[in-house]
Amino acid sequence: MPGGHAADLLGAPSAATQRLVDHGSAPADTGPQKICAARSRSLREHVPGLLTAAGAPSVAATAPA
């Protein structure tokens, strides 16, 4: 994004719920749910630690320069 800002695709309940629907993780008729956004953000926060614990290289180490 312009200015080096990142878009949080899980920031709003409607966006988080839509991402779950788009990826087959929620029924198509699911309305915006705050819990979808909260759980998705929580999962995103924990994934790097889980990958590190499993011996995967860090995201920073594998990111293109």
N, C-alpha and C positions, 0 to 999 in steps of 0.2 A: 504494500500500500504506500501511497505518497508519504514522504517524510519519515519513512522507516517505521510507521505504526503498523501494528498487526491487528487483524480483525479477529474478534473472539466469536467463533462460530457456535459456541456453547453458552454465550453470555445471556441471551434472552430465552425464556422458556419456549417460545414458539420456534425459535431457530434450533434449539437443542432437540425438541420433539421432532421437528421435520427431518433432522439428520438421522435420528433413529428410524423414522419411517422410511426414509430414502435407502437405508442400508438393511431393511428388513428386520430391524430389531424391535419394532412396534407396529401395531396394526395401522392400516392406512387411515382409519377413521378416528385416530387418537387426536384429541384436542391438546392445545398447549398445556403442559404440566410443569409446574415449578420443580417437582421432584426429578423429572427427567434432566433438567438443566443442572440441578445440584449434584445428582449422582454422576452425570457425565463429567462435570468439572472435577469431582472427587477422583474418579477413575483416571482422568488425564493427569492429575497431580501425582498419583501413585505409580503409574506405569514406568517412569524412568527408574525408580527404585527397584521395581520388580525385575526389570530388564538387567539392571546392574547386578542384582542378586543372582540372576541366572547366568551371569558371565558375558552378557552381550556388551559390545563396545558402547560408549556413551554417544548420545546424539551429537554432541559438540565435536567428538572425535571423527565422526563419519560425515559431518556436514561439508558440502563443497565450499571451497575457499572463494 
